[in-house]
Every structure is written in C-alpha cells, then in structure tokens.
C-alpha cells in the first residue's frame, strides 16, 4: 500500500474538523455537486491559463481541442492514478475530470466559463 499523499491528508483533516463542527459530512469534505462544479471550473480556468492564445475565444477553442485529446488519449491511461506527472494543461484537465462534475466540452460553454 502507498502512503496517503499530503494533500489528501490535509483535505481529510480539514473535512473531519468541519464535520465535527457540525457540517454534514458531504459538505465538510466538499463533495457536494456545487463543490465538484467549482473544482472543475477552477481546473478548467487553470488549463485555459496555461494555453497560449491571443483572445479568450481562441483560448476556448484551444481548450476544447485539448479536452478532446485529453479525454481520448491521456485520461484512459491516468484515470486511476493519484498524481500523474503531466504537462500543465493536462495536469489541470486531470483535476477537472477527477472533480466528478460533468466535463465541459464545447468552446462556447468554455468561453462563458473563462471570459
């Protein structure tokens, strides 16, 4: 067995402290749908920021292509890993897919998110 990574330990510790303070466990561990969407959106914004584009629309288009590539080529290889060594865009997309929220795939919705 591998030891629990430090970020996971911190997340669990803080989550259980929040739960002991009276928060429902799902909320305390930030497992609600709202939390999953927020985590996905942050990761997608991080991925967009790592792309080299002149305009926000171009950034959204590049992100759409990066998501399609990631989902078909990278995600099947890394989905069960805890912390794969990936380039910045793929590392952010890994977190977006791991969030548990439905992925955004079209440039229009990505544009609305990152603008």
Order of alpha helices (4+ residues) and beta strands (2+ residues): alpha-alpha-alpha-alpha-alpha-alpha-alpha
